[in-house]
Amino acid sequence: MMSDTKQNWQSESAKSAVKPLPKCPTCGAPADAKARPFCSSRCADVDLGNWFQGKYAIPAVDAADDTIIDALLAGDMAPPQDEDDR
C-alpha cells in the first residue's frame, strides 16, 4: 500500500498535468475538443476560407530574380569577404 503523502503527491501531479484547452485562433473562445483547435466547425470553416482566399501567405523573394547575380558578375557589388581574408 502507498503512504498518504505519496497518494497526495500523485493526485496533485495528475491535477497539474491537466492543461486548459487553448483559445480558438479565429474568435478567441475556449477550444472544443471535437473541433480542436477551434471552438466550433463554423470557426474551422472560416479559417479554411481564409486559406482558400490566400489571406495566409509567407512573404518570399522571387527565386528567379537574378539581379544580384548580374550585379556581382558586372563588378558592381563586391562579394562578401570573411574576416580571415582581410
N, C-alpha and C positions, 0 to 999 in steps of 0.2 A: 504494500500500500504506500501511497505517496503521502508525504507530510503536508500539512495545511499550507505552509508557506510555499511549497513547490506548486501546489494546485492553484494558489492565488497568483503566483507568477505566471503560470501557463494561461490562466484565464485572462489576465491583464495583457499578456503579449498577443493573445488571439484578438482582443478588442482593438489593440493598436494596429493590428495587421489589416483591419477593415478600413479601406480608403473611401472617402466620399467620391461619388460619381463626378466626373468633370462637367464643366459647363458646355452647353451646346454652342458650337462655333458660329452658328447662324444667328441665334437670338439671345444666347446667354442664359437660358433657363437650365436647370439641372438636367443632365442627360438621362434618357430612359435606357434601361438595359436591353430592350428589344430593338431600339433604333440607334444604339451607341455608335458613334459619339454624339449623335443628335438627340434632341428631346422628342422628336416625332418624325413620322415619314414625310410630313409636309416640309419640315426644315431640311431633311435629306434631299428632297426633290428640288428645293430652292437652290441648294448647294450644287447639285448636279446641273441645273440650268445655268448657273454661273460658269461652270466648267465648259459647257457647250457654247456659251456666248463668248468665251475667251477672256473672261474677266480675271482669271488666274493665269498669269504668264510670268515667265522668268526672263528678265531682260538679258539679251546676249548680243555679242558683237558678231557681225556677219563674218563667217569664216572665209568667204570668198573675197574679202577686202584685202587687196594686195598693195595698197598704197604705202604701207610701212616697208614692205619688201622692196618696192620700187625705189623708195627714198634711200634705203640702205645701199642698194646697187648703184644709185646715181651719186652716192657720196654725200648726200645732203645731211644724213644723220650718221653719227659715229656709233658703231656697235658698243654695247655696254662692255666695260672692262672690269676685270677683277682687280681688287686692291693689290694682289700679288704681282700683277703685270706692270704696275706703275713704276 
